[in-house]
Amino acid sequence: MAERGQAMKKLISALIVSLLLAGCSYRSDDIKDNGVWVPVPIEESVMGYNNIGGKIYWGYIVGVDFTENENVCADIETFRVCKGSEYAKDKHHVYYPQDEVCFDGLDCGGIIAEKMILKGANPRRFRYIKDGYAVSGNQMYLNGKKIEWNDSIIQKGDKR
């Protein structure tokens, strides 16, 4: 009788574990990434991301150098920019310019962003859909802002 009770406990434990694992799927895992992710070569710029001496900065500054405050602090080896958008990612974070400000006041010699890391976005699960829409895990974004999930944005052909 004791053996039967042990077998039943094992069966229940296995069922619970499988249910927990099944609940760990994310919506973005079934969505095709339509982004073309490219590195930023040294001394070049892609979509506002500038590689200066092996460090990534975001902004458009005319006649003035970036300061260390504008350094995105990205992992240069894994950093990629999604062509046609301002999304970027490395192995640690997803980036998007937020809280853009005019660099030097009145005549606006350029634009920088005060925040770059897209909170809640997981780079391994991040997928660019199109037209500024992206997903990560169970979150949906439009131009770097979290929005309510909307299945109609994801075209049927975009699913894997």
N, CA, C and O atoms as a DFTB+ gen file, in Angstrom:
640 C
 N C O
     1  1       0.825      -1.185       0.000
     2  2       0.000       0.000       0.000
     3  2       0.875       1.257       0.000
     4  3       0.562       2.246      -0.662
     5  1       1.988       1.199       0.762
     6  2       2.878       2.343       0.832
     7  2       3.512       2.624      -0.518
     8  3       3.710       3.780      -0.893
     9  1       3.836       1.534      -1.266
    10  2       4.426       1.703      -2.592
    11  2       3.460       2.409      -3.541
    12  3       3.857       3.251      -4.347
    13  1       2.207       2.052      -3.428
    14  2       1.183       2.659      -4.284
    15  2       1.043       4.149      -3.977
    16  3       0.861       4.961      -4.884
    17  1       1.130       4.499      -2.707
    18  2       1.061       5.909      -2.305
    19  2       2.251       6.702      -2.836
    20  3       2.096       7.840      -3.278
    21  1       3.446       6.094      -2.792
    22  2       4.658       6.734      -3.320
    23  2       4.537       6.942      -4.832
    24  3       4.901       7.997      -5.350
    25  1       4.022       5.926      -5.534
    26  2       3.855       6.026      -6.987
    27  2       2.869       7.142      -7.330
    28  3       3.070       7.891      -8.287
    29  1       1.810       7.241      -6.542
    30  2       0.806       8.289      -6.774
    31  2       1.414       9.677      -6.539
    32  3       1.138      10.608      -7.295
    33  1       2.239       9.819      -5.494
    34  2       2.900      11.101      -5.216
    35  2       3.827      11.486      -6.360
    36  3       3.875      12.653      -6.748
    37  1       4.569      10.513      -6.911
    38  2       5.469      10.776      -8.029
    39  2       4.692      11.217      -9.264
    40  3       5.101      12.137      -9.973
    41  1       3.555      10.541      -9.515
    42  2       2.728      10.884     -10.671
    43  2       2.179      12.303     -10.534
    44  3       2.198      13.071     -11.496
    45  1       1.701      12.647      -9.366
    46  2       1.163      13.999      -9.129
    47  2       2.274      15.036      -9.259
    48  3       2.065      16.101      -9.840
    49  1       3.439      14.734      -8.726
    50  2       4.575      15.655      -8.836
    51  2       4.961      15.870     -10.294
    52  3       5.230      16.998     -10.707
    53  1       4.989      14.800     -11.068
    54  2       5.337      14.911     -12.490
    55  2       4.301      15.750     -13.229
    56  3       4.664      16.547     -14.094
    57  1       3.022      15.589     -12.907
    58  2       1.971      16.381     -13.544
    59  2       2.109      17.865     -13.199
    60  3       1.952      18.725     -14.065
    61  1       2.397      18.155     -11.955
    62  2       2.554      19.548     -11.527
    63  2       3.736      20.191     -12.239
    64  3       3.625      21.314     -12.732
    65  1       4.860      19.498     -12.298
    66  2       6.051      20.029     -12.965
    67  2       5.762      20.279     -14.443
    68  3       6.139      21.325     -14.973
    69  1       5.098      19.337     -15.120
    70  2       4.810      19.529     -16.547
    71  2       3.843      20.694     -16.763
    72  3       3.973      21.424     -17.745
    73  1       2.889      20.874     -15.873
    74  2       1.976      22.020     -15.992
    75  2       2.711      23.338     -15.776
    76  3       2.446      24.319     -16.471
    77  1       3.627      23.365     -14.822
    78  2       4.412      24.574     -14.578
    79  2       5.286      24.906     -15.777
    80  3       5.384      26.068     -16.170
    81  1       5.919      23.900     -16.360
    82  2       6.772      24.135     -17.523
    83  2       5.959      24.584     -18.723
    84  3       6.410      25.431     -19.494
    85  1       4.771      24.031     -18.892
    86  2       3.916      24.428     -20.011
    87  2       3.467      25.880     -19.855
    88  3       3.230      26.561     -20.852
    89  1       3.350      26.355     -18.630
    90  2       2.924      27.727     -18.380
    91  2       4.029      28.746     -18.592
    92  3       3.783      29.943     -18.442
    93  1       5.243      28.315     -18.935
    94  2       6.371      29.222     -19.111
    95  2       6.574      29.654     -20.557
    96  3       7.619      30.215     -20.887
    97  1       5.619      29.412     -21.408
    98  2       5.785      29.843     -22.799
    99  2       5.416      31.330     -22.900
   100  3       4.629      31.853     -22.113
   101  1       6.008      31.977     -23.887
   102  2       5.772      33.399     -24.092
   103  2       5.202      33.620     -25.477
   104  3       5.535      32.903     -26.421
   105  1       4.343      34.616     -25.592
   106  2       3.720      34.899     -26.882
   107  2       4.747      35.199     -27.956
   108  3       4.580      34.788     -29.104
   109  1       5.808      35.910     -27.600
   110  2       6.780      36.317     -28.613
   111  2       7.558      35.139     -29.185
   112  3       8.138      35.253     -30.265
   113  1       7.580      34.008     -28.480
   114  2       8.335      32.857     -28.959
   115  2       7.778      32.303     -30.272
   116  3       8.512      31.672     -31.032
   117  1       6.502      32.530     -30.546
   118  2       5.865      32.024     -31.768
   119  2       5.814      33.062     -32.881
   120  3       5.192      32.827     -33.917
   121  1       6.448      34.186     -32.686
   122  2       6.385      35.268     -33.664
   123  2       7.715      35.384     -34.399
   124  3       8.785      35.356     -33.792
   125  1       7.621      35.512     -35.697
   126  2       8.817      35.653     -36.534
   127  2       9.429      37.036     -36.317
   128  3       8.715      38.037     -36.256
   129  1      10.740      37.082     -36.201
   130  2      11.455      38.354     -36.100
   131  2      11.676      38.876     -37.517
   132  3      12.418      38.276     -38.295
   133  1      11.034      39.989     -37.850
   134  2      11.169      40.590     -39.176
   135  2      12.299      41.616     -39.231
   136  3      12.512      42.258     -40.259
   137  1      13.011      41.763     -38.136
   138  2      14.092      42.739     -38.090
   139  2      15.340      42.255     -38.806
   140  3      15.657      41.066     -38.809
   141  1      16.038      43.201     -39.410
   142  2      17.357      42.935     -39.978
   143  2      18.334      43.590     -39.014
   144  3      18.452      44.814     -38.978
   145  1      19.032      42.774     -38.235
   146  2      19.884      43.238     -37.142
   147  2      21.324      43.343     -37.623
   148  3      21.914      42.357     -38.066
   149  1      21.884      44.542     -37.535
   150  2      23.233      44.788     -38.054
   151  2      24.124      45.402     -36.975
   152  3      23.646      46.144     -36.117
   153  1      25.420      45.091     -37.024
   154  2      26.356      45.732     -36.090
   155  2      26.629      47.165     -36.528
   156  3      26.315      47.554     -37.653
   157  1      27.214      47.940     -35.630
   158  2      27.624      49.302     -35.956
   159  2      29.151      49.307     -36.004
   160  3      29.806      49.233     -34.965
   161  1      29.719      49.394     -37.215
   162  2      31.184      49.396     -37.319
   163  2      31.792      50.610     -36.607
   164  3      31.142      51.645     -36.459
   165  1      33.035      50.466     -36.175
   166  2      33.737      51.562     -35.498
   167  2      33.763      52.791     -36.397
   168  3      34.021      52.705     -37.598
   169  1      33.489      53.933     -35.784
   170  2      33.459      55.251     -36.424
   171  2      32.334      55.389     -37.447
   172  3      32.408      56.228     -38.344
   173  1      31.282      54.557     -37.311
   174  2      30.108      54.678     -38.174
   175  2      28.862      54.814     -37.318
   176  3      28.904      54.677     -36.095
   177  1      27.741      55.089     -37.999
   178  2      26.459      55.302     -37.336
   179  2      25.376      54.515     -38.057
   180  3      25.355      54.451     -39.286
   181  1      24.471      53.914     -37.279
   182  2      23.310      53.206     -37.821
   183  2      22.097      53.629     -37.002
   184  3      22.045      53.383     -35.797
   185  1      21.127      54.260     -37.645
   186  2      19.871      54.672     -37.003
   187  2      20.097      55.499     -35.730
   188  3      19.352      55.363     -34.759
   189  1      21.109      56.340     -35.738
   190  2      21.388      57.196     -34.589
   191  2      22.323      56.586     -33.567
   192  3      22.765      57.274     -32.647
   193  1      22.637      55.293     -33.713
   194  2      23.598      54.643     -32.824
   195  2      24.983      54.833     -33.424
   196  3      25.228      54.454     -34.569
   197  1      25.882      55.418     -32.652
   198  2      27.213      55.771     -33.116
   199  2      28.255      54.942     -32.383
   200  3      28.245      54.870     -31.154
   201  1      29.159      54.313     -33.138
   202  2      30.251      53.556     -32.541
   203  2      31.495      54.437     -32.599
   204  3      32.108      54.608     -33.653
   205  1      31.848      54.983     -31.458
   206  2      33.007      55.865     -31.376
   207  2      34.045      55.185     -30.491
   208  3      33.884      55.070     -29.276
   209  1      35.102      54.745     -31.139
   210  2      36.175      54.083     -30.404
   211  2      35.755      52.819     -29.692
   212  3      36.315      52.485     -28.648
   213  1      34.772      52.102     -30.236
   214  2      34.330      50.855     -29.617
   215  2      33.291      51.041     -28.523
   216  3      32.982      50.092     -27.802
   217  1      32.745      52.245     -28.387
   218  2      31.662      52.508     -27.433
   219  2      30.454      53.026     -28.211
   220  3      30.597      53.761     -29.188
   221  1      29.256      52.628     -27.758
   222  2      28.027      53.004     -28.454
   223  2      27.373      54.201     -27.778
   224  3      27.199      54.238     -26.560
   225  1      27.018      55.177     -28.607
   226  2      26.307      56.386     -28.177
   227  2      25.081      56.521     -29.064
   228  3      25.098      56.094     -30.219
   229  1      24.012      57.113     -28.530
   230  2      22.848      57.385     -29.376
   231  2      22.625      58.890     -29.412
   232  3      22.679      59.567     -28.385
   233  1      22.377      59.390     -30.596
   234  2      22.027      60.798     -30.731
   235  2      22.482      61.366     -32.050
   236  3      23.188      60.731     -32.832
   237  1      22.047      62.589     -32.262
   238  2      22.411      63.339     -33.455
   239  2      22.966      64.664     -32.952
   240  3      22.210      65.552     -32.556
   241  1      24.273      64.792     -32.971
   242  2      24.909      65.993     -32.438
   243  2      25.730      66.630     -33.548
   244  3      26.542      65.969     -34.194
   245  1      25.508      67.920     -33.761
   246  2      26.196      68.647     -34.820
   247  2      27.360      69.425     -34.219
   248  3      27.153      70.308     -33.386
   249  1      28.575      69.105     -34.633
   250  2      29.755      69.869     -34.238
   251  2      30.187      69.733     -32.795
   252  3      31.028      70.505     -32.336
   253  1      29.633      68.767     -32.056
   254  2      29.990      68.588     -30.652
   255  2      30.204      67.099     -30.417
   256  3      29.514      66.270     -31.010
   257  1      31.143      66.763     -29.565
   258  2      31.391      65.357     -29.246
   259  2      30.432      64.881     -28.162
   260  3      29.944      65.668     -27.350
   261  1      30.171      63.567     -28.167
   262  2      29.382      62.953     -27.108
   263  2      30.204      62.937     -25.820
   264  3      31.434      62.891     -25.861
   265  1      29.521      62.976     -24.688
   266  2      30.195      62.831     -23.401
   267  2      29.958      61.409     -22.899
   268  3      29.144      60.679     -23.464
   269  1      30.655      61.018     -21.853
   270  2      30.459      59.681     -21.285
   271  2      29.024      59.492     -20.788
   272  3      28.552      58.358     -20.716
   273  1      28.322      60.567     -20.448
   274  2      26.925      60.456     -20.013
   275  2      26.027      59.891     -21.106
   276  3      25.012      59.263     -20.807
   277  1      26.389      60.107     -22.370
   278  2      25.585      59.607     -23.484
   279  2      25.979      58.187     -23.907
   280  3      25.362      57.620     -24.809
   281  1      26.994      57.613     -23.269
   282  2      27.418      56.251     -23.575
   283  2      26.298      55.285     -23.200
   284  3      25.813      55.301     -22.069
   285  1      25.892      54.451     -24.141
   286  2      24.811      53.497     -23.914
   287  2      25.270      52.341     -23.016
   288  3      24.442      51.655     -22.416
   289  1      26.585      52.126     -22.924
   290  2      27.180      51.046     -22.124
   291  2      26.758      49.671     -22.633
   292  3      26.523      48.756     -21.844
   293  1      26.664      49.529     -23.950
   294  2      26.272      48.266     -24.570
   295  2      27.463      47.322     -24.660
   296  3      28.618      47.746     -24.643
   297  1      27.155      46.041     -24.756
   298  2      28.172      45.033     -25.021
   299  2      28.479      45.098     -26.519
   300  3      27.682      44.649     -27.343
   301  1      29.625      45.654     -26.858
   302  2      29.962      45.947     -28.254
   303  2      30.003      44.689     -29.120
   304  3      29.682      44.751     -30.306
   305  1      30.389      43.562     -28.551
   306  2      30.489      42.317     -29.332
   307  2      29.134      41.800     -29.796
   308  3      29.029      41.245     -30.890
   309  1      28.089      41.976     -28.978
   310  2      26.772      41.435     -29.325
   311  2      25.777      42.512     -29.728
   312  3      24.632      42.191     -30.045
   313  1      26.175      43.774     -29.726
   314  2      25.271      44.883     -30.029
   315  2      24.862      44.869     -31.506
   316  3      25.708      44.786     -32.396
   317  1      23.537      44.952     -31.748
   318  2      22.988      44.999     -33.101
   319  2      21.835      46.002     -33.135
   320  3      21.101      46.160     -32.159
   321  1      21.694      46.670     -34.268
   322  2      20.616      47.642     -34.483
   323  2      19.664      47.062     -35.516
   324  3      20.091      46.457     -36.500
   325  1      18.377      47.250     -35.283
   326  2      17.356      46.805     -36.226
   327  2      17.205      47.882     -37.305
   328  3      16.705      48.975     -37.037
   329  1      17.640      47.560     -38.520
   330  2      17.571      48.530     -39.615
   331  2      16.125      48.997     -39.817
   332  3      15.191      48.196     -39.768
   333  1      15.955      50.299     -40.042
   334  2      14.634      50.863     -40.272
   335  2      13.875      51.179     -38.995
   336  3      12.725      51.613     -39.048
   337  1      14.506      50.968     -37.853
   338  2      13.875      51.303     -36.571
   339  2      14.966      51.817     -35.640
   340  3      16.145      51.804     -35.992
   341  1      14.577      52.263     -34.470
   342  2      15.566      52.697     -33.489
   343  2      15.762      51.667     -32.377
   344  3      16.384      51.960     -31.356
   345  1      15.226      50.451     -32.580
   346  2      15.462      49.369     -31.631
   347  2      16.873      48.827     -31.823
   348  3      17.372      48.743     -32.945
   349  1      17.501      48.464     -30.723
   350  2      18.807      47.815     -30.750
   351  2      18.845      46.849     -29.569
   352  3      18.047      46.958     -28.638
   353  1      19.778      45.909     -29.619
   354  2      19.893      44.965     -28.497
   355  2      21.302      44.415     -28.441
   356  3      22.039      44.412     -29.427
   357  1      21.650      43.954     -27.260
   358  2      22.860      43.178     -27.053
   359  2      22.463      41.999     -26.177
   360  3      21.272      41.758     -25.978
   361  1      23.420      41.268     -25.658
   362  2      23.073      40.081     -24.867
   363  2      22.436      40.430     -23.524
   364  3      21.873      39.556     -22.865
   365  1      22.518      41.701     -23.106
   366  2      21.986      42.094     -21.803
   367  2      20.674      42.877     -21.859
   368  3      19.812      42.696     -20.999
   369  1      20.516      43.744     -22.862
   370  2      19.393      44.686     -22.882
   371  2      18.837      44.886     -24.282
   372  3      19.467      44.546     -25.284
   373  1      17.620      45.457     -24.317
   374  2      17.042      46.003     -25.539
   375  2      17.067      47.509     -25.356
   376  3      16.784      48.016     -24.270
   377  1      17.406      48.221     -26.416
   378  2      17.572      49.680     -26.353
   379  2      16.588      50.379     -27.278
   380  3      16.251      49.883     -28.354
   381  1      16.140      51.541     -26.828
   382  2      15.321      52.430     -27.657
   383  2      15.442      53.824     -27.039
   384  3      15.304      53.965     -25.824
   385  1      15.698      54.856     -27.850
   386  2      15.840      56.201     -27.275
   387  2      14.530      56.701     -26.666
   388  3      13.498      56.758     -27.335
   389  1      14.594      57.061     -25.387
   390  2      13.429      57.557     -24.661
   391  2      13.784      58.882     -24.011
   392  3      14.946      59.121     -23.683
   393  1      12.820      59.725     -23.826
   394  2      13.018      61.042     -23.221
   395  2      14.086      61.821     -23.976
   396  3      15.085      62.252     -23.400
   397  1      13.860      61.994     -25.269
   398  2      14.804      62.733     -26.105
   399  2      14.792      64.211     -25.716
   400  3      13.742      64.789     -25.437
   401  1      15.973      64.799     -25.705
   402  2      16.092      66.213     -25.359
   403  2      16.991      66.916     -26.368
   404  3      17.892      66.320     -26.958
   405  1      16.717      68.189     -26.541
   406  2      17.547      69.025     -27.390
   407  2      18.865      69.244     -26.666
   408  3      18.879      69.617     -25.493
   409  1      19.969      69.014     -27.360
   410  2      21.283      68.976     -26.724
   411  2      21.736      70.301     -26.155
   412  3      22.190      70.337     -25.012
   413  1      21.637      71.386     -26.890
   414  2      22.231      72.624     -26.381
   415  2      21.249      73.791     -26.320
   416  3      21.604      74.935     -26.605
   417  1      20.017      73.485     -25.946
   418  2      19.070      74.561     -25.676
   419  2      18.396      75.150     -26.887
   420  3      17.758      74.428     -27.653
   421  1      18.524      76.450     -27.078
   422  2      17.722      77.181     -28.046
   423  2      17.924      76.781     -29.500
   424  3      16.947      76.563     -30.217
   425  1      19.173      76.681     -29.952
   426  2      19.365      76.393     -31.370
   427  2      19.462      74.904     -31.678
   428  3      19.656      74.529     -32.834
   429  1      19.334      74.069     -30.691
   430  2      19.267      72.613     -30.815
   431  2      20.328      72.066     -31.759
   432  3      20.035      71.711     -32.901
   433  1      21.548      72.004     -31.278
   434  2      22.652      71.468     -32.057
   435  2      22.636      69.961     -32.150
   436  3      23.551      69.370     -32.724
   437  1      21.625      69.328     -31.601
   438  2      21.494      67.882     -31.692
   439  2      20.514      67.337     -30.684
   440  3      20.005      68.068     -29.834
   441  1      20.254      66.055     -30.781
   442  2      19.297      65.388     -29.893
   443  2      20.005      64.214     -29.225
   444  3      20.732      63.463     -29.875
   445  1      19.788      64.068     -27.930
   446  2      20.263      62.906     -27.186
   447  2      19.081      62.318     -26.420
   448  3      18.039      62.962     -26.296
   449  1      19.235      61.111     -25.913
   450  2      18.182      60.471     -25.128
   451  2      18.661      60.313     -23.697
   452  3      19.802      59.923     -23.448
   453  1      17.781      60.620     -22.768
   454  2      18.140      60.477     -21.358
   455  2      18.026      59.039     -20.875
   456  3      18.710      58.646     -19.930
   457  1      17.162      58.243     -21.522
   458  2      17.030      56.828     -21.172
   459  2      17.132      56.011     -22.453
   460  3      16.614      56.413     -23.495
   461  1      17.798      54.866     -22.373
   462  2      17.959      54.017     -23.548
   463  2      17.472      52.582     -23.344
   464  3      17.004      51.956     -24.295
   465  1      17.570      52.055     -22.137
   466  2      17.214      50.654     -21.903
   467  2      15.696      50.522     -21.852
   468  3      15.023      51.227     -21.099
   469  1      15.169      49.612     -22.662
   470  2      13.737      49.362     -22.728
   471  2      13.367      48.405     -21.604
   472  3      13.623      47.204     -21.693
   473  1      12.770      48.935     -20.557
   474  2      12.437      48.145     -19.366
   475  2      11.462      47.023     -19.711
   476  3      10.494      47.217     -20.446
   477  1      11.744      45.855     -19.163
   478  2      10.862      44.698     -19.341
   479  2      11.105      43.915     -20.615
   480  3      10.483      42.871     -20.813
   481  1      11.987      44.380     -21.484
   482  2      12.249      43.680     -22.743
   483  2      13.435      42.735     -22.583
   484  3      14.506      43.134     -22.125
   485  1      13.230      41.494     -22.961
   486  2      14.262      40.469     -22.879
   487  2      14.893      40.328     -24.267
   488  3      14.183      40.005     -25.219
   489  1      16.202      40.559     -24.414
   490  2      16.813      40.507     -25.746
   491  2      16.700      39.148     -26.436
   492  3      16.659      39.093     -27.665
   493  1      16.649      38.068     -25.688
   494  2      16.512      36.741     -26.308
   495  2      15.115      36.517     -26.867
   496  3      14.947      35.729     -27.799
   497  1      14.122      37.184     -26.325
   498  2      12.742      37.001     -26.775
   499  2      12.230      38.182     -27.600
   500  3      11.071      38.201     -28.014
   501  1      13.090      39.152     -27.832
   502  2      12.671      40.373     -28.527
   503  2      12.552      40.114     -30.023
   504  3      13.484      39.612     -30.651
   505  1      11.405      40.459     -30.586
   506  2      11.139      40.302     -32.015
   507  2      10.604      41.624     -32.565
   508  3       9.700      42.230     -31.989
   509  1      11.173      42.057     -33.679
   510  2      10.658      43.248     -34.362
   511  2       9.611      42.773     -35.364
   512  3       9.871      41.876     -36.166
   513  1       8.419      43.382     -35.314
   514  2       7.340      42.993     -36.221
   515  2       7.429      43.840     -37.494
   516  3       7.759      43.330     -38.564
   517  1       7.134      45.128     -37.370
   518  2       7.262      46.106     -38.454
   519  2       6.610      47.404     -37.996
   520  3       5.867      47.427     -37.014
   521  1       6.894      48.474     -38.711
   522  2       6.268      49.781     -38.462
   523  2       6.375      50.242     -37.009
   524  3       5.449      50.866     -36.490
   525  1       7.492      49.943     -36.348
   526  2       7.702      50.372     -34.970
   527  2       7.159      49.423     -33.925
   528  3       7.372      49.643     -32.732
   529  1       6.455      48.362     -34.338
   530  2       5.899      47.385     -33.401
   531  2       6.919      46.295     -33.115
   532  3       7.625      45.836     -34.012
   533  1       6.986      45.890     -31.858
   534  2       7.880      44.823     -31.437
   535  2       7.248      44.100     -30.255
   536  3       6.345      44.620     -29.600
   537  1       7.740      42.887     -29.996
   538  2       7.266      42.102     -28.859
   539  2       8.455      41.511     -28.131
   540  3       9.516      41.280     -28.712
   541  1       8.252      41.271     -26.850
   542  2       9.252      40.589     -26.029
   543  2       8.510      39.880     -24.913
   544  3       7.858      40.513     -24.082
   545  1       8.615      38.560     -24.901
   546  2       7.872      37.804     -23.895
   547  2       6.387      37.992     -24.124
   548  3       5.873      37.677     -25.197
   549  1       5.698      38.503     -23.121
   550  2       4.268      38.768     -23.238
   551  2       3.977      40.269     -23.337
   552  3       2.854      40.706     -23.083
   553  1       4.985      41.046     -23.704
   554  2       4.833      42.509     -23.825
   555  2       4.868      42.922     -25.287
   556  3       5.569      42.317     -26.098
   557  1       4.108      43.954     -25.615
   558  2       4.118      44.526     -26.954
   559  2       4.534      45.982     -26.847
   560  3       4.178      46.673     -25.892
   561  1       5.294      46.444     -27.840
   562  2       5.819      47.809     -27.848
   563  2       5.510      48.488     -29.179
   564  3       5.460      47.842     -30.226
   565  1       5.307      49.783     -29.117
   566  2       5.195      50.616     -30.304
   567  2       6.152      51.781     -30.119
   568  3       5.998      52.591     -29.205
   569  1       7.142      51.853     -30.996
   570  2       8.157      52.908     -30.914
   571  2       8.720      53.061     -29.504
   572  3       8.861      54.172     -28.993
   573  1       9.038      51.932     -28.890
   574  2       9.687      51.930     -27.589
   575  2       8.774      52.120     -26.396
   576  3       9.251      52.185     -25.263
   577  1       7.467      52.211     -26.623
   578  2       6.518      52.363     -25.507
   579  2       5.677      51.104     -25.383
   580  3       5.191      50.569     -26.380
   581  1       5.507      50.626     -24.129
   582  2       4.677      49.449     -23.879
   583  2       3.233      49.777     -24.240
   584  3       2.705      50.821     -23.857
   585  1       2.608      48.872     -24.981
   586  2       1.193      49.025     -25.320
   587  2       0.475      47.726     -24.975
   588  3       1.112      46.711     -24.694
   589  1      -0.839      47.766     -24.997
   590  2      -1.622      46.571     -24.742
   591  2      -1.439      45.599     -25.909
   592  3      -1.411      46.010     -27.069
   593  1      -1.315      44.317     -25.597
   594  2      -1.122      43.299     -26.631
   595  2      -2.304      43.332     -27.595
   596  3      -3.455      43.417     -27.168
   597  1      -2.021      43.266     -28.886
   598  2      -3.058      43.298     -29.909
   599  2      -2.688      42.289     -30.992
   600  3      -1.787      42.535     -31.794
   601  1      -3.388      41.151     -31.013
   602  2      -3.087      40.096     -31.980
   603  2      -3.270      40.546     -33.421
   604  3      -2.631      39.999     -34.320
   605  1      -4.134      41.537     -33.662
   606  2      -4.366      41.967     -35.043
   607  2      -3.130      42.633     -35.654
   608  3      -3.011      42.716     -36.876
   609  1      -2.215      43.105     -34.814
   610  2      -0.980      43.720     -35.314
   611  2      -0.063      42.658     -35.908
   612  3       0.693      42.923     -36.843
   613  1      -0.141      41.476     -35.363
   614  2       0.707      40.383     -35.832
   615  2      -0.002      39.696     -36.996
   616  3      -1.033      39.048     -36.818
   617  1       0.557      39.847     -38.168
   618  2      -0.043      39.252     -39.367
   619  2       0.056      37.734     -39.300
   620  3       1.000      37.183     -38.734
   621  1      -0.942      37.063     -39.893
   622  2      -0.930      35.610     -39.914
   623  2       0.349      35.039     -40.474
   624  3       0.871      34.052     -39.954
   625  1       0.856      35.640     -41.515
   626  2       2.080      35.156     -42.147
   627  2       3.313      35.384     -41.333
   628  3       4.361      34.816     -41.640
   629  1       3.232      36.209     -40.283
   630  2       4.401      36.510     -39.465
   631  2       4.611      35.478     -38.369
   632  3       5.655      35.487     -37.718
   633  1       3.649      34.590     -38.148
   634  2       3.843      33.558     -37.122
   635  2       4.680      32.436     -37.694
   636  3       4.651      32.174     -38.897
   637  1       5.416      31.785     -36.837
   638  2       6.297      30.667     -37.274
   639  2       5.489      29.444     -37.567
   640  3       6.045      28.412     -37.944
